[in-house]
Amino acid sequence: MKPTRSDRRALAAFMAPAVVLILLFFVIPVLYVAVVSLLKWNGITSPEFNALRNFSLLFKDKAFTRSIINNLIWALVAGGIQVPLAMLMAIILSRKPRGWKFFRTVYFFPQVISGIALAALWRSIYNADTGLLNGLLRAMGMGELACDWLGGLETAFPAVLIYWVFYVGYYMVIMMADITTIDSSYYDAATIDGATDFQQAIYITIPLIKNTSLLTCVTLASVLGLRQFEQVYMLTNGQPANTTSTIVLYLYKKLQDANYGMASASAAVLIVVGAIFIICIRRLFRERSAKISGLDTKGVL
């Protein structure tokens, strides 16, 4: 049955608010960024058309290229390490071992604390003179390992990255909610067939959440990795020698310098990199699903 004219009008009326919001807060700002990225403008004088010179200057700037590399590392670590850790915790806690509610609360608790507050906490932990980390190393007789963690060229970026990886509570809760919707009959049948908990996780749990919560968490974590700002700004402000800089921090500094053309160009690059990353993630999950489905079909035949 074809929709009537009144049905179309009702559909348009329901969609109109969402379309207006998307236009106002996404489409128009993106178009504005694209236009300003082609200009030389300080926000006061008349803008000058600069063509693609802003992008040329960006990729000649070592600070920006380092920022892109850092952001890609953030995204890969988020999707490849942080989310798998969250999935492991979700699978374990979904079995409801003793004290599972306590551990669920403990792992999720950092998510309700401001990222700025957590960064300030870790800045004090990493402090070269009075920090807890160096204090523990000296107390254990390993004082030679103590160093300026946030000031060293080789230690600054790993120090900023590592502590953040273990905050997995947000993704863990999402996947736990998805796991609880899996029919228990799958696990009962597997138990009767002699499957271990590990085998059940590999062949039942992960395949059933892969295209739902797991894909969602990998996408969210990767996007958050690409737009890192608060932690880096609070801990190192991109130093030393821009080794910890990110694209958003680079953009922020260009805005402070009233270089709106360069700032918009870096924002445009971030949008493109993020879009490519999301497309690659979804294609990877789709291809793996197709391979698994093909193997299952062959097995049945």
TITORZA-487022 format. One record per residue: residue in one letter; chain; x, y, z of N, C-alpha, C in turn. Coordinates in Angstrom, 2 decimals, padded with zeros to 5 digits. Layout:
N
r  c  n_u  n_v  n_w  ca_u  ca_v  ca_w  c_u  c_v  c_w
a  A  X  Y  Z  X  Y  Z  X  Y  Z
...
END
This chain:
301
r  c  n_u  n_v  n_w  ca_u  ca_v  ca_w  c_u  c_v  c_w
m  A  000.84  -001.19  000.00  000.00  000.00  000.00  000.88  001.24  000.00
k  A  000.65  002.12  -001.01  001.45  003.32  -001.12  001.00  004.36  -000.09
p  A  001.96  005.10  000.47  001.59  006.13  001.45  000.77  007.24  000.79
t  A  -000.22  007.71  001.46  -001.07  008.78  000.95  -000.40  010.13  001.16
r  A  -001.03  011.17  000.58  -000.47  012.51  000.73  -000.44  012.95  002.19
s  A  -001.46  012.57  002.93  -001.49  012.93  004.35  -000.40  012.21  005.13
d  A  -000.11  010.95  004.72  000.99  010.22  005.37  002.32  010.91  005.12
r  A  002.52  011.38  003.88  003.77  012.07  003.56  003.90  013.36  004.35
r  A  002.77  014.08  004.48  002.80  015.31  005.26  003.12  015.04  006.72
a  A  002.53  014.00  007.27  002.80  013.64  008.66  004.27  013.26  008.84
l  A  004.80  012.48  007.87  006.21  012.08  007.93  007.11  013.30  007.87
a  A  006.78  014.23  006.97  007.59  015.45  006.85  007.53  016.28  008.12
a  A  006.35  016.35  008.74  006.21  017.11  009.98  007.04  016.52  011.11
f  A  007.09  015.18  011.20  007.88  014.53  012.25  009.38  014.66  011.99
m  A  009.78  014.66  010.73  011.20  014.73  010.39  011.75  016.15  010.42
a  A  010.86  017.13  010.26  011.32  018.52  010.14  012.19  018.99  011.29
p  A  011.81  018.76  012.58  012.68  019.22  013.68  014.09  018.63  013.62
a  A  014.18  017.33  013.33  015.50  016.69  013.26  016.31  017.25  012.09
v  A  015.67  017.46  010.95  016.36  018.01  009.79  016.87  019.42  010.07
v  A  016.05  020.23  010.72  016.44  021.60  011.06  017.65  021.59  012.01
l  A  017.61  020.73  013.01  018.73  020.65  013.96  020.01  020.19  013.28
i  A  019.90  019.20  012.39  021.08  018.72  011.66  021.66  019.82  010.78
l  A  020.77  020.57  010.12  021.23  021.66  009.27  021.92  022.75  010.09
l  A  021.31  023.12  011.22  021.83  024.22  012.03  023.14  023.88  012.73
f  A  023.23  022.64  013.25  024.37  022.30  014.11  025.37  021.36  013.47
f  A  025.16  020.95  012.21  026.16  020.10  011.55  026.46  020.58  010.13
v  A  025.45  020.59  009.27  025.69  020.88  007.85  026.22  022.30  007.66
i  A  025.52  023.29  008.23  025.94  024.69  008.05  027.31  024.95  008.68
p  A  027.59  024.47  009.94  028.94  024.67  010.48  030.05  024.03  009.64
v  A  029.77  022.82  009.10  030.79  022.16  008.28  031.04  022.97  007.01
l  A  029.98  023.46  006.39  030.14  024.28  005.19  030.89  025.57  005.52
y  A  030.60  026.15  006.68  031.28  027.38  007.11  032.78  027.12  007.30
v  A  033.10  025.99  007.94  034.52  025.62  008.13  035.20  025.45  006.78
a  A  034.51  024.79  005.84  035.09  024.56  004.52  035.38  025.88  003.81
v  A  034.48  026.85  003.94  034.68  028.15  003.30  035.82  028.92  003.96
v  A  035.82  028.99  005.30  036.85  029.76  006.02  038.23  029.14  005.83
s  A  038.28  027.81  005.62  039.58  027.15  005.43  040.27  027.62  004.15
l  A  039.53  028.27  003.26  040.11  028.77  002.01  040.47  030.25  002.10
l  A  040.35  030.82  003.30  040.57  032.24  003.48  041.78  032.51  004.38
k  A  042.33  033.71  004.23  043.30  034.23  005.19  042.56  035.30  005.98
w  A  042.31  035.01  007.26  041.41  035.88  008.03  041.78  035.83  009.51
n  A  041.84  037.02  010.11  042.13  037.10  011.54  040.90  037.46  012.36
g  A  039.73  037.50  011.71  038.49  037.79  012.41  038.18  039.27  012.54
i  A  039.13  040.13  012.13  038.94  041.59  012.26  038.98  042.25  010.88
t  A  040.07  042.05  010.17  040.21  042.64  008.85  039.39  041.85  007.83
s  A  039.29  042.38  006.64  038.54  041.70  005.58  039.25  040.41  005.18
p  A  038.51  039.32  005.03  039.14  038.05  004.65  039.67  038.09  003.22
e  A  040.79  037.39  003.01  041.39  037.29  001.68  041.33  035.84  001.22
f  A  040.95  035.63  -000.04  040.90  034.28  -000.58  042.31  033.72  -000.68
n  A  042.48  032.55  -000.09  043.83  031.97  000.02  043.94  030.63  -000.70
a  A  042.85  030.23  -001.37  042.80  028.94  -002.09  043.20  027.80  -001.15
l  A  044.12  026.96  -001.60  044.53  025.80  -000.80  045.84  026.05  -000.05
r  A  046.25  027.30  000.03  047.53  027.61  000.69  047.52  027.22  002.17
n  A  046.37  027.37  002.83  046.30  026.99  004.25  046.61  025.51  004.43
f  A  046.08  024.68  003.55  046.33  023.23  003.64  047.79  022.92  003.32
s  A  048.35  023.65  002.36  049.76  023.46  002.04  050.65  023.80  003.23
l  A  050.32  024.90  003.90  051.09  025.30  005.08  050.92  024.30  006.23
l  A  049.72  023.75  006.35  049.46  022.77  007.40  050.38  021.57  007.27
f  A  050.42  021.01  006.09  051.18  019.77  005.92  052.69  020.00  005.82
k  A  053.09  021.27  005.74  054.51  021.59  005.84  054.93  021.83  007.29
d  A  053.92  021.99  008.16  054.17  022.25  009.58  054.37  020.91  010.31
k  A  055.55  020.70  010.85  055.85  019.44  011.53  054.96  019.23  012.74
a  A  054.55  020.32  013.38  053.67  020.20  014.55  052.32  019.60  014.14
f  A  051.83  019.98  012.97  050.54  019.46  012.52  050.65  018.00  012.08
t  A  051.69  017.67  011.34  051.86  016.27  010.92  052.06  015.36  012.13
r  A  052.77  015.86  013.14  052.92  015.09  014.37  051.58  014.93  015.07
s  A  050.75  015.96  015.01  049.42  015.90  015.62  048.57  014.84  014.94
i  A  048.62  014.76  013.62  047.86  013.74  012.90  048.30  012.35  013.31
i  A  049.62  012.14  013.38  050.15  010.83  013.78  049.69  010.47  015.19
n  A  049.76  011.44  016.09  049.33  011.20  017.47  047.85  010.84  017.54
n  A  047.02  011.56  016.78  045.59  011.28  016.78  045.29  009.88  016.23
l  A  046.00  009.49  015.20  045.80  008.15  014.64  046.21  007.08  015.65
i  A  047.29  007.33  016.39  047.71  006.39  017.43  046.64  006.32  018.52
w  A  046.10  007.49  018.94  045.02  007.52  019.94  043.84  006.66  019.46
a  A  043.44  006.86  018.20  042.28  006.14  017.67  042.53  004.64  017.59
l  A  043.72  004.25  017.13  044.04  002.83  017.01  044.13  002.15  018.38
v  A  044.73  002.84  019.34  044.83  002.29  020.69  043.44  002.18  021.31
a  A  042.60  003.19  021.08  041.25  003.16  021.63  040.46  001.99  021.07
g  A  040.48  001.83  019.74  039.72  000.75  019.12  040.36  -000.62  019.27
g  A  041.69  -000.65  019.36  042.39  -001.94  019.37  042.79  -002.45  020.74
i  A  042.83  -001.58  021.75  043.23  -002.01  023.09  042.15  -001.66  024.13
q  A  041.71  -000.40  024.14  040.75  000.03  025.17  039.42  -000.73  025.05
v  A  038.87  -000.81  023.85  037.58  -001.51  023.67  037.71  -003.01  023.93
p  A  038.75  -003.71  023.44  038.89  -005.12  023.81  039.00  -005.34  025.32
l  A  039.69  -004.43  026.03  039.74  -004.54  027.49  038.35  -004.39  028.10
a  A  037.58  -003.44  027.58  036.22  -003.24  028.07  035.36  -004.47  027.76
m  A  035.55  -005.06  026.58  034.79  -006.26  026.22  035.13  -007.43  027.14
l  A  036.42  -007.58  027.47  036.84  -008.63  028.38  036.17  -008.47  029.74
m  A  036.18  -007.24  030.26  035.55  -007.00  031.56  034.04  -007.22  031.48
a  A  033.43  -006.83  030.36  031.98  -007.01  030.21  031.62  -008.49  030.19
i  A  032.42  -009.29  029.49  032.15  -010.74  029.42  032.30  -011.38  030.79
i  A  033.36  -010.97  031.51  033.59  -011.56  032.84  032.48  -011.16  033.80
l  A  032.13  -009.88  033.85  031.13  -009.41  034.81  029.71  -009.85  034.43
s  A  029.47  -010.10  033.13  028.15  -010.57  032.73  027.86  -011.99  033.24
r  A  028.92  -012.71  033.62  028.76  -014.04  034.23  028.33  -013.93  035.69
k  A  028.33  -012.67  036.19  027.92  -012.36  037.55  028.69  -013.15  038.61
p  A  030.03  -013.01  038.59  030.82  -013.64  039.65  030.60  -012.90  040.97
r  A  031.18  -013.43  042.02  031.01  -012.81  043.33  031.57  -011.39  043.33
g  A  030.76  -010.44  043.79  031.18  -009.04  043.85  031.13  -008.31  042.51
w  A  030.38  -008.83  041.53  030.37  -008.23  040.20  029.78  -006.82  040.21
k  A  028.81  -006.57  041.05  028.23  -005.23  041.10  029.23  -004.20  041.62
f  A  030.03  -004.62  042.60  031.05  -003.73  043.15  032.07  -003.37  042.06
f  A  032.56  -004.37  041.35  033.57  -004.12  040.32  032.98  -003.33  039.15
r  A  031.73  -003.55  038.81  031.08  -002.77  037.76  031.06  -001.30  038.14
t  A  030.74  -001.03  039.42  030.70  000.35  039.90  032.08  000.97  039.91
v  A  033.08  000.20  040.35  034.45  000.70  040.42  034.97  001.06  039.02
y  A  034.73  000.19  038.05  035.22  000.44  036.69  034.49  001.60  036.03
f  A  033.22  001.79  036.38  032.45  002.85  035.74  032.65  004.20  036.43
f  A  033.04  004.19  037.69  033.12  005.43  038.48  033.94  006.53  037.83
p  A  035.12  006.25  037.22  035.88  007.34  036.59  035.12  008.07  035.49
q  A  034.10  007.42  034.91  033.37  008.07  033.83  032.52  009.23  034.31
v  A  032.21  009.26  035.60  031.38  010.36  036.12  032.24  011.51  036.63
i  A  033.56  011.36  036.54  034.49  012.41  036.95  034.93  013.19  035.72
s  A  035.04  014.48  035.86  035.47  015.32  034.75  036.84  014.89  034.23
g  A  036.99  014.90  032.91  038.27  014.56  032.31  039.37  015.51  032.75
i  A  039.01  016.78  032.97  039.98  017.77  033.45  040.48  017.38  034.85
a  A  039.55  016.92  035.71  039.94  016.53  037.07  040.86  015.32  037.04
l  A  040.54  014.35  036.19  041.40  013.16  036.08  042.78  013.54  035.55
a  A  042.82  014.43  034.58  044.11  014.86  034.05  044.93  015.58  035.11
a  A  044.27  016.40  035.92  044.98  017.09  037.00  045.53  016.10  038.02
l  A  044.74  015.04  038.31  045.19  014.00  039.22  046.44  013.31  038.69
w  A  046.41  012.94  037.40  047.56  012.23  036.82  048.77  013.15  036.63
r  A  048.54  014.42  036.47  049.66  015.35  036.39  050.42  015.37  037.71
s  A  049.69  015.28  038.82  050.36  015.24  040.12  051.06  013.89  040.32
i  A  050.45  012.81  039.80  051.08  011.48  039.93  052.38  011.42  039.14
y  A  052.39  012.06  037.95  053.57  012.03  037.08  054.63  013.07  037.47
n  A  054.33  013.93  038.44  055.27  014.99  038.81  056.65  014.41  039.10
a  A  057.67  015.03  038.50  059.02  014.48  038.61  059.57  014.52  040.03
d  A  059.21  015.53  040.82  059.78  015.70  042.16  058.92  015.10  043.26
t  A  057.63  015.36  043.20  056.74  014.94  044.30  055.68  013.94  043.86
g  A  055.78  013.43  042.64  054.76  012.53  042.11  054.78  011.16  042.77
l  A  053.61  010.55  042.81  053.48  009.23  043.42  054.24  008.16  042.65
l  A  054.26  008.25  041.34  054.93  007.23  040.53  056.42  007.16  040.82
n  A  057.09  008.29  040.76  058.52  008.31  041.07  058.79  007.95  042.52
g  A  057.88  008.34  043.42  058.04  007.99  044.83  057.99  006.48  045.03
l  A  057.07  005.81  044.35  056.99  004.35  044.45  058.22  003.69  043.86
l  A  058.71  004.19  042.75  059.91  003.61  042.14  061.10  003.74  043.07
r  A  061.25  004.88  043.71  062.38  005.07  044.64  062.21  004.20  045.88
a  A  060.97  004.05  046.35  060.73  003.23  047.54  061.02  001.76  047.27
m  A  060.85  001.32  046.02  061.11  -000.08  045.66  062.54  -000.31  045.19
g  A  063.39  000.71  045.35  064.79  000.55  044.97  065.03  000.66  043.49
m  A  064.12  001.25  042.76  064.27  001.41  041.31  064.32  002.89  040.95
g  A  065.03  003.65  041.77  065.12  005.08  041.57  065.71  005.48  040.23
e  A  066.51  004.57  039.63  067.12  004.92  038.34  066.07  005.03  037.23
l  A  064.88  004.46  037.46  063.80  004.55  036.47  062.98  005.82  036.62
a  A  063.13  006.50  037.75  062.38  007.74  037.97  062.85  008.81  036.98
c  A  061.90  009.55  036.43  062.24  010.58  035.45  061.11  011.61  035.38
d  A  061.31  012.59  034.53  060.26  013.59  034.27  059.36  013.02  033.18
w  A  058.31  012.30  033.59  057.49  011.55  032.66  056.81  012.43  031.62
l  A  056.36  013.60  032.00  055.65  014.48  031.08  056.58  015.47  030.39
g  A  057.85  015.49  030.78  058.79  016.42  030.18  059.80  015.78  029.26
g  A  059.86  014.45  029.26  060.82  013.76  028.40  060.28  013.53  027.00
l  A  061.14  013.64  026.00  060.71  013.45  024.61  060.21  012.02  024.36
e  A  060.80  011.05  025.04  060.44  009.66  024.80  059.33  009.16  025.72
t  A  059.10  009.84  026.83  058.12  009.33  027.80  056.82  010.12  027.83
a  A  056.80  011.33  027.30  055.62  012.19  027.44  054.38  011.60  026.79
f  A  054.48  011.22  025.52  053.29  010.72  024.83  052.80  009.39  025.39
p  A  053.69  008.41  025.64  053.21  007.17  026.28  052.57  007.43  027.64
a  A  053.11  008.37  028.42  052.54  008.67  029.74  051.14  009.24  029.61
v  A  050.91  010.12  028.63  049.60  010.72  028.42  048.61  009.66  027.93
l  A  049.10  008.75  027.11  048.22  007.76  026.48  047.86  006.60  027.39
i  A  048.82  006.09  028.15  048.63  004.83  028.87  047.55  004.93  029.94
y  A  047.58  005.99  030.74  046.61  006.05  031.84  045.17  006.08  031.33
w  A  044.97  006.71  030.16  043.63  006.87  029.59  043.05  005.55  029.09
v  A  043.94  004.64  028.66  043.50  003.37  028.07  042.68  002.55  029.05
f  A  043.01  002.64  030.34  042.38  001.76  031.31  041.04  002.27  031.85
y  A  040.60  003.42  031.38  039.25  003.88  031.74  038.25  003.28  030.76
v  A  037.82  002.07  031.06  037.01  001.28  030.12  035.55  001.17  030.55
g  A  035.18  001.82  031.65  033.85  001.60  032.22  032.70  001.93  031.30
y  A  032.82  003.01  030.53  031.72  003.43  029.65  031.41  002.36  028.61
y  A  032.44  001.87  027.94  032.24  000.84  026.91  031.85  -000.50  027.53
m  A  032.38  -000.76  028.71  032.05  -002.00  029.41  030.55  -002.08  029.71
v  A  029.97  -000.99  030.19  028.55  -000.98  030.53  027.69  -001.15  029.28
i  A  028.09  -000.52  028.18  027.33  -000.67  026.92  027.32  -002.13  026.48
m  A  028.48  -002.79  026.52  028.54  -004.17  026.06  027.88  -005.13  027.05
m  A  027.96  -004.82  028.34  027.27  -005.65  029.33  025.76  -005.63  029.08
a  A  025.23  -004.46  028.77  023.79  -004.35  028.49  023.41  -005.19  027.27
d  A  024.29  -005.21  026.28  024.01  -006.00  025.07  024.12  -007.50  025.37
i  A  025.10  -007.88  026.16  025.30  -009.30  026.48  024.11  -009.86  027.24
t  A  023.52  -009.06  028.11  022.38  -009.55  028.90  021.15  -009.84  028.04
t  A  021.12  -009.32  026.81  019.97  -009.59  025.92  020.13  -010.90  025.15
i  A  021.30  -011.53  025.23  021.51  -012.80  024.52  020.72  -013.91  025.22
d  A  020.02  -014.69  024.44  019.19  -015.77  024.98  020.06  -016.78  025.72
s  A  019.71  -017.07  026.96  020.51  -018.00  027.78  020.51  -019.42  027.22
s  A  019.56  -019.74  026.34  019.50  -021.09  025.78  020.75  -021.41  024.96
y  A  021.37  -020.38  024.37  022.62  -020.61  023.62  023.71  -021.14  024.55
y  A  023.82  -020.51  025.71  024.85  -020.92  026.67  024.50  -022.27  027.30
d  A  023.22  -022.52  027.53  022.81  -023.81  028.10  023.16  -024.95  027.13
a  A  022.87  -024.74  025.86  023.18  -025.77  024.86  024.68  -025.99  024.74
a  A  025.44  -024.89  024.78  026.89  -025.00  024.69  027.47  -025.72  025.91
t  A  026.91  -025.44  027.09  027.37  -026.11  028.31  027.11  -027.61  028.23
i  A  025.94  -027.98  027.73  025.61  -029.40  027.57  026.57  -030.08  026.60
d  A  026.98  -029.35  025.57  027.92  -029.90  024.59  029.36  -029.89  025.08
g  A  029.59  -029.36  026.29  030.93  -029.39  026.89  031.79  -028.18  026.59
a  A  031.20  -027.10  026.10  031.99  -025.90  025.79  032.40  -025.20  027.08
t  A  033.62  -024.73  027.12  034.12  -023.99  028.28  033.61  -022.54  028.22
d  A  033.83  -021.81  029.32  033.43  -020.39  029.34  034.16  -019.60  028.25
f  A  035.44  -019.94  028.06  036.22  -019.25  027.03  035.64  -019.53  025.64
q  A  035.32  -020.76  025.37  034.74  -021.12  024.07  033.38  -020.46  023.86
q  A  032.59  -020.36  024.91  031.29  -019.71  024.80  031.46  -018.22  024.49
a  A  032.46  -017.61  025.10  032.71  -016.19  024.84  033.14  -015.97  023.40
i  A  034.02  -016.87  022.89  034.56  -016.71  021.54  033.52  -017.01  020.47
y  A  032.73  -018.07  020.66  031.84  -018.54  019.60  030.38  -018.12  019.77
i  A  030.03  -017.57  020.93  028.63  -017.14  021.13  028.57  -015.65  021.43
t  A  029.23  -015.23  022.50  029.09  -013.84  022.96  029.63  -012.83  021.95
i  A  030.88  -012.99  021.58  031.50  -012.00  020.69  030.80  -011.91  019.33
p  A  030.50  -013.05  018.66  029.79  -012.92  017.37  028.44  -012.24  017.49
l  A  027.73  -012.43  018.62  026.39  -011.87  018.74  026.40  -010.38  019.11
i  A  027.52  -009.87  019.63  027.58  -008.44  019.95  028.47  -007.69  018.96
k  A  029.09  -008.41  018.05  030.08  -007.80  017.17  029.51  -006.67  016.32
n  A  028.35  -006.89  015.75  027.78  -005.87  014.85  026.83  -004.92  015.56
t  A  026.76  -005.01  016.86  025.90  -004.09  017.62  026.75  -003.25  018.57
s  A  026.85  -003.69  019.82  027.55  -002.88  020.81  029.06  -002.81  020.57
l  A  029.67  -003.88  020.07  031.11  -003.86  019.84  031.46  -002.86  018.74
l  A  030.71  -002.88  017.65  030.93  -001.91  016.57  030.69  -000.50  017.07
t  A  029.64  -000.30  017.85  029.35  001.03  018.40  030.49  001.52  019.27
c  A  031.00  000.65  020.14  032.07  001.05  021.06  033.38  001.34  020.32
v  A  033.70  000.53  019.33  034.92  000.78  018.55  034.82  002.12  017.82
t  A  033.65  002.39  017.26  033.44  003.66  016.56  033.54  004.84  017.52
l  A  032.85  004.75  018.66  032.88  005.84  019.64  034.29  006.07  020.17
a  A  034.97  004.99  020.52  036.32  005.12  021.09  037.29  005.72  020.08
s  A  037.18  005.31  018.83  038.07  005.83  017.80  037.82  007.32  017.56
v  A  036.55  007.70  017.52  036.21  009.11  017.33  036.71  009.95  018.50
l  A  036.54  009.44  019.73  037.04  010.17  020.90  038.57  010.27  020.86
g  A  039.22  009.23  020.34  040.67  009.27  020.21  041.11  010.32  019.20
l  A  040.32  010.50  018.14  040.67  011.47  017.11  040.47  012.91  017.57
r  A  039.59  013.11  018.55  039.34  014.50  019.00  039.85  014.73  020.42
q  A  040.92  014.08  020.79  041.51  014.28  022.11  041.95  015.73  022.30
f  A  041.62  016.29  023.43  042.03  017.66  023.74  042.28  017.87  025.22
e  A  041.26  017.57  026.07  041.34  017.96  027.48  042.56  017.38  028.18
q  A  042.75  016.04  028.01  043.86  015.39  028.72  045.20  015.97  028.31
v  A  045.39  016.12  026.99  046.67  016.62  026.49  046.89  018.07  026.92
y  A  045.83  018.86  026.84  045.95  020.28  027.22  046.33  020.43  028.68
m  A  045.71  019.62  029.55  045.99  019.73  030.98  047.35  019.16  031.36
l  A  047.73  018.06  030.72  048.96  017.38  031.13  050.22  018.01  030.54
t  A  050.20  018.32  029.24  051.44  018.77  028.60  051.28  019.98  027.69
n  A  050.03  020.31  027.33  049.78  021.39  026.35  050.53  021.13  025.04
g  A  050.67  019.83  024.72  051.33  019.48  023.46  052.83  019.35  023.53
q  A  053.43  019.71  024.66  054.89  019.68  024.81  055.32  018.30  025.30
p  A  056.61  017.99  025.32  057.73  018.81  024.83  057.90  018.70  023.32
a  A  058.21  019.80  022.68  058.49  019.86  021.24  057.36  019.28  020.40
n  A  056.11  019.50  020.84  054.91  019.06  020.13  054.78  017.54  020.01
t  A  055.50  016.81  020.85  055.45  015.34  020.77  054.12  014.78  021.24
t  A  053.35  015.55  022.00  052.05  015.07  022.48  050.89  015.85  021.87
s  A  051.16  016.69  020.90  050.13  017.54  020.32  049.08  016.71  019.57
t  A  047.85  017.23  019.53  046.77  016.62  018.75  046.17  017.67  017.82
i  A  045.35  017.23  016.88  044.79  018.16  015.90  043.92  019.22  016.58
v  A  043.10  018.80  017.56  042.22  019.77  018.22  043.05  020.77  019.02
l  A  044.12  020.32  019.65  044.99  021.25  020.39  045.68  022.21  019.43
y  A  046.12  021.70  018.29  046.73  022.54  017.27  045.72  023.58  016.79
l  A  044.48  023.15  016.56  043.40  024.05  016.14  043.19  025.14  017.20
y  A  043.15  024.74  018.44  042.93  025.68  019.56  044.02  026.75  019.59
k  A  045.25  026.35  019.36  046.35  027.31  019.39  046.27  028.28  018.22
k  A  045.81  027.79  017.06  045.63  028.68  015.91  044.50  029.68  016.17
l  A  043.46  029.25  016.86  042.39  030.17  017.23  042.91  031.24  018.19
q  A  043.77  030.83  019.12  044.36  031.81  020.04  045.20  032.84  019.30
d  A  045.82  032.39  018.19  046.63  033.31  017.38  045.79  034.10  016.38
a  A  044.45  033.92  016.45  043.52  034.60  015.53  043.80  034.24  014.07
n  A  044.28  033.03  013.85  044.51  032.54  012.48  043.36  031.59  012.13
y  A  042.22  032.19  011.78  041.00  031.40  011.61  041.04  030.55  010.34
g  A  041.77  030.97  009.34  041.90  030.17  008.14  042.62  028.86  008.40
m  A  043.76  028.94  009.09  044.52  027.73  009.43  043.75  026.84  010.40
a  A  043.06  027.47  011.35  042.27  026.70  012.31  041.16  025.93  011.60
s  A  040.48  026.60  010.68  039.40  025.93  009.93  039.96  024.85  009.02
a  A  041.12  025.08  008.45  041.73  024.06  007.60  042.08  022.81  008.40
s  A  042.61  023.00  009.62  042.92  021.84  010.46  041.64  021.13  010.90
a  A  040.56  021.89  011.12  039.27  021.27  011.45  038.75  020.47  010.27
a  A  038.91  020.99  009.06  038.47  020.26  007.87  039.24  018.95  007.71
v  A  040.54  019.00  007.97  041.34  017.77  007.90  040.86  016.76  008.94
l  A  040.56  017.24  010.14  040.06  016.35  011.19  038.74  015.69  010.78
i  A  037.85  016.46  010.16  036.57  015.90  009.71  036.79  014.82  008.67
v  A  037.68  015.07  007.73  037.97  014.09  006.67  038.61  012.83  007.25
v  A  039.59  013.01  008.13  040.26  011.86  008.76  039.25  011.04  009.56
g  A  038.39  011.71  010.31  037.38  011.00  011.09  036.41  010.23  010.22
a  A  035.96  010.84  009.13  035.04  010.17  008.22  035.69  008.93  007.60
i  A  036.93  009.07  007.17  037.64  007.92  006.58  037.81  006.81  007.61
f  A  038.15  007.18  008.83  038.35  006.19  009.89  037.06  005.42  010.17
i  A  035.94  006.12  010.26  034.66  005.47  010.53  034.26  004.54  009.39
i  A  034.46  005.00  008.15  034.15  004.16  006.98  034.99  002.88  007.00
c  A  036.28  003.02  007.32  037.16  001.84  007.37  036.73  000.86  008.45
i  A  036.34  001.39  009.62  035.89  000.51  010.71  034.65  -000.27  010.30
r  A  033.68  000.42  009.72  032.43  -000.24  009.34  032.66  -001.24  008.22
r  A  033.53  -000.91  007.28  033.83  -001.84  006.19  034.55  -003.08  006.72
l  A  035.46  -002.87  007.67  036.18  -004.00  008.27  035.21  -004.95  008.97
f  A  034.29  -004.41  009.75  033.31  -005.25  010.44  032.39  -005.94  009.45
r  A  032.01  -005.23  008.37  031.11  -005.82  007.39  031.79  -006.97  006.64
e  A  033.06  -006.79  006.28  033.78  -007.83  005.57  033.97  -009.06  006.44
r  A  034.30  -008.86  007.70  034.48  -010.01  008.60  033.16  -010.75  008.80
s  A  032.06  -010.01  008.89  030.75  -010.65  009.03  030.42  -011.47  007.80
a  A  030.77  -010.93  006.61  030.50  -011.65  005.38  031.32  -012.94  005.30
k  A  032.58  -012.88  005.75  033.44  -014.08  005.74  032.90  -015.15  006.67
i  A  032.46  -014.70  007.87  031.92  -015.65  008.86  030.64  -016.27  008.34
s  A  029.78  -015.45  007.70  028.54  -015.97  007.16  028.81  -016.97  006.05
g  A  029.84  -016.69  005.23  030.19  -017.60  004.16  030.69  -018.94  004.69
l  A  031.49  -018.88  005.77  031.97  -020.13  006.37  030.83  -020.92  006.96
d  A  029.87  -020.22  007.62  028.73  -020.90  008.19  027.88  -021.58  007.12
t  A  027.70  -020.89  005.97  026.91  -021.45  004.88  027.57  -022.69  004.32
k  A  028.90  -022.65  004.14  029.63  -023.82  003.64  029.50  -024.99  004.60
g  A  029.55  -024.66  005.90  029.43  -025.72  006.89  028.09  -026.41  006.83
v  A  027.02  -025.61  006.60  025.69  -026.19  006.53  025.54  -027.04  005.28
l  A  026.09  -026.52  004.14  025.99  -027.29  002.89  026.82  -028.55  002.96
END
